[in-house]
Amino acid sequence: MGGGECSYDWGNRRERSYDGRSRSQDEPDRGRSSDTDRREQRTGGGGNDGGRRPGPPPICFGCKVLGHYRSDCWADPLSRRQAKRDGYTCPPEHERRGISVSPRRSHDASLERSPSVDLKTTSKLEELGESVQQLREFVDLVKTRQTEKERRRQEREEAKQREEEERRAEEARAAKKREKQRRCEEEQLAMTKAVELQLAMRLSLIHEDIKSGVRKCVAKGKEAVVEDLPSTSGNSSEAVEIVTNSDDTNKLVAAEKRKRGEDILVGDSPPVITPTK
């Protein structure tokens, strides 16, 4: 590709960037004249202005390379794509300056500092370290106090909970004991009632048996007396006397005892004395 085509491409892209649109085909003279003027400015020559000093060369604000504008810079992605489409190849110096590389610092170079600055920095670092240490100790102290306070609170809560559980257990044991005692009393009362009922029933049966036995004995005795009576009329009076005597005998009281007479002395023996009861 010739130098004219390269200059034409630069001028065409510059005019496109300034005007915002491509140049029409019916204005070829304008492009040629602008290219001619730009070449004259770069070379320092001119037809009529031979004695005038040439202007400064253009500088790119992207790669900081002289000789082209920012719109024509190879480092700009838009300009690079447009240049590739137009068939433009960037010069070697543009290729080198397209990537900015920061200067590397030598490892052997040492930075000299003032002793006073070092002392001040050291003192400040020591003060900062002491402040950090004090702050750390204060934080540890606060944490220790909070931990101790929390532990005491938990111990109080646990003791209170244990007392409540013991009280509930004692109440439950007392209630269980009262319930057991009440059941025992109810069982004893029911047993006593059952025993009394059975005893009453048995006593009533015994009383009835005794009554029936007495009645049978009385009936048998009357039958025996009637059978022993003689059938003759001469002996009727004797039978009546016997019955009367038997009735009188039944009416006798045990207190009416036989009265004894005076004791008769036999020889020289003393009288017999019966001890009183």
C-alpha positions as CSV (number, residue, x, y, z in Angstrom):
1,M,0.0,0.0,0.0
2,G,1.4,3.4,-1.0
3,G,1.9,6.5,1.1
4,G,-0.8,8.4,-0.7
5,E,-3.4,5.8,0.3
6,C,-2.2,5.9,3.8
7,S,-2.5,9.7,3.9
8,Y,-5.8,9.6,2.3
9,D,-7.0,7.2,4.9
10,W,-5.8,9.4,7.7
11,G,-7.5,12.4,6.2
12,N,-10.7,10.6,5.5
13,R,-10.9,9.3,9.1
14,R,-10.1,12.7,10.6
15,E,-12.8,14.4,8.5
16,R,-15.2,11.5,9.5
17,S,-14.5,12.0,13.2
18,Y,-14.8,15.8,13.0
19,D,-18.0,15.8,10.8
20,G,-19.5,12.7,12.2
21,R,-20.1,11.2,8.8
22,S,-18.1,9.9,5.8
23,R,-17.1,12.2,3.0
24,S,-19.2,12.0,-0.2
25,Q,-17.7,10.9,-3.5
26,D,-18.4,14.1,-5.2
27,E,-15.8,16.0,-3.1
28,P,-12.5,14.5,-4.1
29,D,-10.7,17.8,-4.5
30,R,-11.4,18.7,-0.9
31,G,-9.8,15.5,0.3
32,R,-6.8,15.9,-2.0
33,S,-6.3,19.5,-0.9
34,S,-6.4,18.6,2.8
35,D,-4.0,15.8,2.3
36,T,-1.7,18.1,0.4
37,D,-1.8,20.7,3.1
38,R,-1.1,18.2,5.8
39,R,1.9,16.8,3.9
40,E,3.2,20.3,3.4
41,Q,2.9,21.0,7.1
42,R,4.7,17.8,8.0
43,T,7.5,18.3,5.4
44,G,7.7,22.1,6.1
45,G,7.3,22.9,2.4
46,G,4.8,25.0,0.6
47,G,4.2,26.6,-2.7
48,N,3.5,30.2,-1.8
49,D,4.4,30.2,2.0
50,G,8.0,29.3,1.7
51,G,9.2,31.7,4.4
52,R,6.5,30.7,7.1
53,R,7.5,28.3,9.9
54,P,5.5,25.0,9.9
55,G,3.0,24.3,12.7
56,P,3.6,21.7,15.4
57,P,2.9,18.2,14.4
58,P,-0.4,16.6,15.7
59,I,-0.2,14.5,18.9
60,C,-2.4,11.7,19.9
61,F,-4.0,12.0,23.4
62,G,-4.3,8.2,23.6
63,C,-0.8,6.8,23.0
64,K,1.0,10.2,23.3
65,V,2.7,9.6,19.9
66,L,3.4,12.5,17.5
67,G,2.1,12.4,14.0
68,H,-1.5,11.4,14.3
69,Y,-4.7,12.3,16.1
70,R,-6.7,10.5,18.7
71,S,-9.3,9.4,16.1
72,D,-6.5,7.8,14.0
73,C,-4.7,6.1,16.9
74,W,-4.0,2.4,16.7
75,A,-4.6,2.1,20.5
76,D,-8.3,3.1,20.1
77,P,-10.5,0.0,19.5
78,L,-12.8,1.9,17.2
79,S,-10.0,3.5,15.2
80,R,-8.2,0.1,15.1
81,R,-11.2,-1.7,13.7
82,Q,-11.8,1.1,11.2
83,A,-8.1,1.1,10.2
84,K,-8.2,-2.7,9.7
85,R,-11.3,-2.4,7.5
86,D,-9.6,0.3,5.4
87,G,-6.4,-1.9,5.1
88,Y,-4.2,0.4,7.2
89,T,-1.2,-1.1,9.0
90,C,0.0,0.7,12.1
91,P,3.7,1.8,12.0
92,P,6.1,-0.1,14.4
93,E,6.4,2.9,16.8
94,H,2.6,3.0,17.2
95,E,2.5,-0.8,17.8
96,R,5.1,-0.4,20.6
97,R,3.3,2.5,22.2
98,G,-0.2,0.9,21.9
99,I,0.2,-0.9,25.2
100,S,1.2,1.3,28.1
101,V,3.7,-0.4,30.4
102,S,4.5,1.0,33.8
103,P,8.2,1.3,34.6
104,R,9.6,-1.4,36.8
105,R,11.4,-0.4,40.0
106,S,14.8,-1.8,40.4
107,H,15.1,-4.3,43.3
108,D,18.6,-3.1,44.1
109,A,17.6,0.5,44.5
110,S,17.1,1.5,48.2
111,L,15.0,4.4,49.5
112,E,17.0,6.5,51.9
113,R,14.9,8.0,54.7
114,S,15.6,10.5,57.4
115,P,16.5,9.2,60.9
116,S,14.1,11.6,62.5
117,V,11.3,10.3,60.3
118,D,12.1,6.8,61.3
119,L,12.1,7.7,65.0
120,K,8.8,9.4,64.7
121,T,7.3,6.5,62.8
122,T,8.7,4.1,65.3
123,S,7.3,6.1,68.2
124,K,3.9,6.4,66.6
125,L,3.9,2.7,65.9
126,E,4.8,1.9,69.5
127,E,2.0,4.2,70.7
128,L,-0.4,2.6,68.3
129,G,0.6,-0.8,69.5
130,E,0.2,0.2,73.2
131,S,-3.2,1.6,72.4
132,V,-4.2,-1.5,70.6
133,Q,-2.9,-3.6,73.5
134,Q,-4.9,-1.5,76.0
135,L,-8.0,-1.7,73.9
136,R,-7.6,-5.5,73.6
137,E,-7.1,-5.8,77.4
138,F,-10.2,-3.7,78.0
139,V,-12.2,-5.8,75.6
140,D,-11.0,-9.0,77.3
141,L,-11.9,-7.5,80.7
142,V,-15.4,-6.6,79.5
143,K,-15.9,-10.0,78.0
144,T,-14.7,-11.7,81.2
145,R,-17.1,-9.6,83.3
146,Q,-19.9,-10.4,81.0
147,T,-19.1,-14.1,81.0
148,E,-18.9,-14.1,84.8
149,K,-22.2,-12.2,85.1
150,E,-23.9,-14.6,82.6
151,R,-22.5,-17.6,84.6
152,R,-23.9,-16.2,87.9
153,R,-27.3,-15.5,86.3
154,Q,-27.4,-19.1,84.9
155,E,-26.5,-20.5,88.3
156,R,-29.3,-18.5,90.0
157,E,-31.7,-19.7,87.4
158,E,-30.6,-23.3,87.7
159,A,-30.8,-23.1,91.6
160,K,-34.3,-21.6,91.3
161,Q,-35.4,-24.2,88.9
162,R,-34.0,-27.0,91.1
163,E,-35.9,-25.6,94.1
164,E,-39.1,-25.4,92.1
165,E,-38.6,-29.0,90.9
166,E,-37.9,-30.2,94.5
167,R,-41.0,-28.3,95.8
168,R,-43.2,-29.9,93.1
169,A,-41.7,-33.4,93.8
170,E,-42.4,-32.9,97.6
171,E,-46.0,-31.8,96.9
172,A,-46.5,-34.8,94.6
173,R,-45.1,-37.2,97.3
174,A,-47.3,-35.6,100.0
175,A,-50.4,-35.8,97.7
176,K,-49.6,-39.4,96.9
177,K,-49.2,-40.2,100.6
178,R,-52.5,-38.5,101.5
179,E,-54.2,-40.4,98.7
180,K,-52.8,-43.7,99.9
181,Q,-53.9,-43.0,103.5
182,R,-57.3,-42.1,102.3
183,R,-57.6,-45.3,100.4
184,C,-56.5,-47.3,103.5
185,E,-59.0,-45.6,105.7
186,E,-61.8,-46.3,103.1
187,E,-60.7,-49.9,102.9
188,Q,-60.6,-50.3,106.7
189,L,-64.0,-48.6,107.0
190,A,-65.5,-50.9,104.4
191,M,-63.9,-54.0,106.1
192,T,-65.3,-52.9,109.5
193,K,-68.8,-52.5,108.0
194,A,-68.6,-55.9,106.4
195,V,-67.4,-57.5,109.6
196,E,-70.2,-55.8,111.6
197,L,-72.8,-56.9,109.1
198,Q,-71.6,-60.5,109.1
199,L,-71.5,-60.5,113.0
200,A,-75.0,-59.1,113.2
201,M,-76.2,-61.7,110.8
202,R,-74.5,-64.5,112.7
203,L,-75.8,-63.2,116.1
204,S,-79.3,-63.0,114.7
205,L,-79.0,-66.6,113.5
206,I,-77.6,-67.7,116.9
207,H,-80.4,-65.9,118.7
208,E,-83.0,-67.6,116.5
209,D,-81.3,-71.0,117.0
210,I,-81.3,-70.5,120.8
211,K,-85.0,-69.5,120.7
212,S,-85.9,-72.4,118.6
213,G,-83.9,-74.8,120.9
214,V,-85.6,-73.4,124.0
215,R,-89.0,-73.8,122.4
216,K,-88.3,-77.4,121.5
217,C,-87.1,-78.1,125.1
218,V,-90.2,-76.6,126.6
219,A,-92.4,-78.4,124.2
220,K,-90.7,-81.8,124.9
221,G,-91.0,-81.2,128.7
222,K,-94.7,-80.4,128.5
223,E,-95.3,-83.5,126.4
224,A,-93.4,-85.7,129.0
225,V,-95.4,-84.3,131.9
226,V,-98.7,-84.9,130.2
227,E,-97.7,-88.5,129.4
228,D,-96.7,-89.3,133.0
229,L,-100.1,-88.2,134.5
230,P,-102.3,-91.3,135.6
231,S,-105.5,-92.0,133.9
232,T,-107.6,-92.7,137.1
233,S,-109.6,-90.0,138.7
234,G,-108.5,-91.0,142.2
235,N,-105.0,-89.9,141.5
236,S,-106.0,-86.6,139.9
237,S,-105.6,-84.7,143.1
238,E,-102.1,-86.0,143.5
239,A,-101.2,-84.9,140.0
240,V,-102.5,-81.5,140.7
241,E,-100.3,-81.3,143.8
242,I,-97.3,-82.4,141.9
243,V,-97.7,-79.7,139.3
244,T,-98.3,-77.1,142.0
245,N,-95.2,-78.2,143.9
246,S,-93.1,-78.1,140.7
247,D,-94.3,-74.5,140.0
248,D,-93.5,-73.4,143.5
249,T,-90.1,-75.0,143.2
250,N,-89.4,-73.0,140.0
251,K,-90.3,-69.8,141.8
252,L,-87.8,-70.3,144.6
253,V,-84.9,-67.8,144.7
254,A,-81.3,-68.9,145.2
255,A,-81.0,-66.4,148.1
256,E,-83.4,-68.4,150.3
257,K,-80.9,-70.9,151.7
258,R,-81.4,-73.4,154.4
259,K,-80.7,-72.0,157.8
260,R,-78.2,-74.0,159.8
261,G,-78.5,-74.6,163.6
262,E,-75.9,-74.2,166.3
263,D,-72.8,-76.4,166.0
264,I,-72.7,-79.2,168.5
265,L,-69.4,-79.6,170.3
266,V,-67.8,-83.0,170.1
267,G,-65.5,-83.8,173.1
268,D,-62.7,-81.3,173.8
269,S,-62.4,-80.2,170.1
270,P,-62.9,-76.5,169.5
271,P,-65.7,-75.4,167.3
272,V,-65.2,-75.3,163.5
273,I,-65.0,-71.7,162.2
274,T,-65.7,-71.3,158.5
275,P,-63.8,-68.4,157.0
276,T,-65.9,-65.7,155.4
277,K,-65.8,-65.3,151.7
